[in-house]
Amino acid sequence: MRCASRHSQKGLSFIGLVLIGVLAVSVFGIGGQSLPILLENQAVIKAAKKAANEGGNVAQVRENFDRAAQIDNIRSVSGADLDITKSGDQVVVSYEYERQIPLVGPAYLVYRFKDQTQ
């Protein structure tokens, strides 16, 4: 009687499983730290648009932005960091900032944000 030949095994080895686990933990770890940064950027966009629409002069725009920043817990940008200009009769608010997430040793993940209201 002949033994059934062994078919090549299909599946994931233990080392492969460990590597996939490490990769998944890294992605979720970085994503967990990135989410608040991205949510803060959405709050900055909203606050800048609101400040541009409600403010008549530079001081009012800065005050409106700072008020909204206090409510939305925005720490990366303040009213003093805004570049405020006029385009015709419309107030244009521009800003630029960056946030960093430390990864390993000297390695960082850097988010750079630059936008302006229309």
C-alpha positions in Angstrom: 0.0 0.0 0.0 1.3 3.3 -0.9 1.3 6.3 1.5 -0.4 9.4 0.4 2.1 11.9 -0.8 2.4 14.9 1.4 0.9 17.9 -0.2 2.8 21.2 0.2 1.4 22.9 3.2 -0.4 26.2 2.7 -0.8 28.8 5.4 1.1 31.1 7.6 4.2 30.2 9.5 4.7 31.4 13.1 7.3 33.9 12.1 5.1 35.2 9.4 2.3 35.6 12.0 4.6 37.4 14.4 5.8 39.8 11.6 2.2 40.5 10.6 1.3 41.1 14.2 4.2 43.6 14.7 3.2 45.4 11.5 -0.4 45.6 12.6 0.5 47.0 16.0 2.8 49.6 14.4 0.1 50.7 12.0 -2.5 51.0 14.8 -0.1 52.7 17.1 0.8 55.4 14.5 -2.8 55.7 13.4 -3.9 56.2 17.0 -1.4 59.0 17.4 -2.2 60.5 14.0 -6.0 60.7 14.4 -6.0 63.5 17.0 -3.6 65.5 14.8 -5.9 65.1 11.8 -9.0 66.0 13.9 -7.2 69.1 15.2 -6.4 70.1 11.6 -10.1 69.9 10.8 -10.9 72.1 13.8 -8.3 74.6 12.6 -9.8 74.7 9.1 -13.3 75.3 10.6 -12.0 77.9 13.1 -10.1 79.8 10.3 -13.2 79.9 8.0 -15.4 81.1 10.9 -12.9 83.8 11.9 -12.5 85.0 8.3 -16.3 85.2 7.8 -17.0 86.9 11.1 -14.0 89.3 11.5 -13.8 92.7 9.9 -10.3 93.6 10.8 -7.1 91.7 11.7 -7.6 92.0 15.5 -11.2 90.7 15.3 -10.1 87.8 13.1 -7.4 86.8 15.6 -9.8 87.1 18.6 -12.4 85.0 16.8 -9.9 82.4 16.0 -8.5 82.3 19.5 -12.0 82.0 20.9 -12.8 79.0 18.6 -9.4 77.5 19.4 -10.2 77.6 23.1 -13.5 75.8 22.5 -12.1 73.2 20.1 -8.8 72.7 22.1 -6.5 73.8 19.3 -3.0 74.0 20.6 -0.9 74.0 17.4 -2.0 77.3 16.0 -3.0 80.6 17.7 -4.5 83.8 16.3 -1.0 85.3 16.3 0.2 82.6 13.9 -2.4 83.5 11.3 -1.5 85.5 8.1 -4.5 87.7 7.4 -5.0 89.5 4.1 -7.8 90.9 2.1 -8.7 89.8 -1.4 -11.2 92.4 -2.7 -13.7 92.7 0.1 -13.1 89.2 1.4 -10.8 88.4 4.4 -8.3 85.6 3.6 -6.8 83.7 6.5 -3.6 81.6 5.9 -1.7 79.4 8.2 1.1 76.9 8.2 2.2 74.6 11.0 3.7 71.1 11.6 3.2 68.3 14.2 5.6 65.4 14.9 5.1 61.9 16.2 8.2 60.3 17.6 8.7 56.8 16.1 12.0 55.1 17.1 15.1 56.8 18.2 15.8 59.8 16.0 12.9 58.9 13.6 9.8 61.1 13.5 6.6 61.1 11.4 6.1 64.8 10.5 2.7 66.3 9.4 2.9 69.6 7.7 -0.3 71.6 7.3 -0.7 74.7 5.1 -4.0 76.1 4.1 -6.0 79.3 3.5 -9.6 80.3 3.5 -11.3 81.3 0.3 
